[in-house]
Amino acid sequence: MSGIIRSYKRDDDGVLLFREAWFDEDFGQFVINHGTVGHQSSTDATDVDDEGAAEGLLAAFAAQCEEDGYAELPESEQFWLVAQFALKSKDGTERDRYLERKASGALRSALAWRGLGTVERSEIGNSRLNIFCLCPDVNKAVNAIKVCIRGEDLDFTKLSIAAAPHGDPEAFKLKHSPKNVTGFTL
């Protein structure tokens, strides 16, 4: 079964829009999620009899997106964002691993339902938890990450966020930090 189809386009005013679709095997539903990047999306679900029917719906969805001017956003047009939490121990504790699971899951959901990208991976080391996200709009994603972390009560005072172009993942620039933090290191 194909994964998720995600596509974007700019409207006449330059606003970035998104559409995505997938087959939810657990519920036997074909799901379409769409909206303006950075805002809560609208979701429609249709019951599907089997995987073959879902494949047909995915193909039709992809064709309609292309016809409407939507296309997959190349990675070269996206940005790396890293949500970084300062930790008390170098290699992390069980509490830090809980933070990693909880924050990764919360960010995955918050970004996805707003068309703001995906959580690609996370890692703990050097007294830091780094959650790497691939995002189409830096400023909207930074704001969504801050709102998400606050809303989930996940130690906002230890959060730094940095961004870099996809093609230059070493060029991170700090976009948000706790008081008295001026630099960013992975």
N, C-alpha and C positions, 0 to 999 in steps of 0.2 A: 504494500500500500504506500502510495506517495505520502510525503509529509505535509507540511503546511505550504500553501502558496501565499506569498505576501508581495503586494505590489503597491506602487506609489505614483502619484502625479501631482503636478501643480495646477491649481485652477487659474482662471483668468486674472485673479488678483495676486497670484504668486503664493497662495496658501498651499502647504503640503497636505495632501489627502492620502489615505491609505485604505486598502481592502485586503482582507486575508480570508482564507477558507481552509478547512481541514475536516477529516472524518473522525469523529469521536467514537471509537470502537466500543468503549465502555457503555455508552448510552445509545449506540446505533443511530447517531445523528450526523448529518452534514451541517456544519456550522459556518456561517459567514459573519465576519466581524468587520466593521467599516466606520470611518469617521475622519475627523480632522486630526492630524498629528498633534499630540499634546493634550487632547481633550478625551474624556471618557467616550468610548465608542458605543455604537449600537450593534446588537448581535441578533441574528436570526438563526434558528435551528429548524431543520426538517428531518423527520424520521426517515431512515433509509433501510430498505430490506436486507441488503447485503453489501459486501465490499465492492462487487462489480458495479453496482448502481452508484456507489460513492465515487468510484473512479470516473464514471461517466459525468457525474456532477462536477467533479474537480476539473475535468477537461473543458466542460462548458463554461465554468467559472473563469478559467484561464483565458479562453477565447473571448469572453465578454470583457474582461479586463483589458485585453489588447485592443479590442474594438473601441473601448472608451478612453484609450490613451494612457492606461496604467501600465507600468513596467516594473520589473524587479529593480531595486536600487542597487547599483554596483557597490561593492565594498569600498572602492576608491572614492565614492561620494559620501561615505559614512565616517564616523569618528569613534575612536576608542574612548570610553569613559571608565575611570577606575574609582569606585567607591572604596575608600580605605579607612579602616578603623585601627587606631593605635591600641596595641595589646600590652599587657603587663609582663608577659613572658615571651621569650624569644621564639619558641616553637609552638606556642599555644597550649591551652588547657582544654579540658572537656567543655568548660563553659564557653571558650572561644570557638570551639567546633559547633556548639549549639548556635552561637551567634552567626557563624558562617552559614549554617543550614537555614536558619530563620530569615536572615537578611537576604540571602540569595533567592529564596522562595518569594519573599515579599517583593523584591525588586523585579523578579521575573514577571510576576503578575501585574505590578504597577506599570511597568514599561509596555508590556504586551497589549494591555487593554486600552492603551493610549497611542498605539502605533509608534512608540518611541524606541523600539529596538528589542534586543535580546541580551540575556545574561549568558555569556559564552563560557566562563569558567571562574573559579575562585581558588585562592591559595593562601596558606598561612606560612609565614616565615619572617625572620628579622624583626620580630615584635610587631608585625602588621598583618591584618587580614585585608587582602585585595580582592575585590569582586570586579571582574572585567566585563564591560557591557559594550555592545556594538550598537551605535545610535545614529539616526539620520539628522537630528537637530540637537546640538550641544546645549543651548540655553534652556530649552524646554525639558530636556532630559535631566539636567542638573536640578532644575526646580522640582521635577517629579520625584527624583531620588531624595531630595531633602524632605519633601512632604511625606513620602513613604516611610522613611526612617523615623521621623518624628511620630507619625501616626501609629507605627508599630512599637514605639517606645524602645528603640534599639540603640541606646547610648549615643544620641545625636552629638553630644559634646566631644566625642572622640572621632567624628567623621570628617574626612577630607575628601574632596572630589577633584580629579584632574582630568583633562581632555587632551587628546592628540589626534592628528589626522590619521586615517587608517594606514596610509603609506609610510608614516613616520612615527612608529609606536614608541620611539625613544624621546620624542619631543613633547612630553607632557607638560601642560601649563595648569597651575592651580586655579580652580574655579570657585572653590569653597573650602574654608578651613576653620578649625576652632581658633579661639583667641590665641595670639602670639605664635601662630604657625605661619611661616612665610614661604617655605619651600616644600617640594614634593619629591619623594624618592620611593621607588617601588620596593 
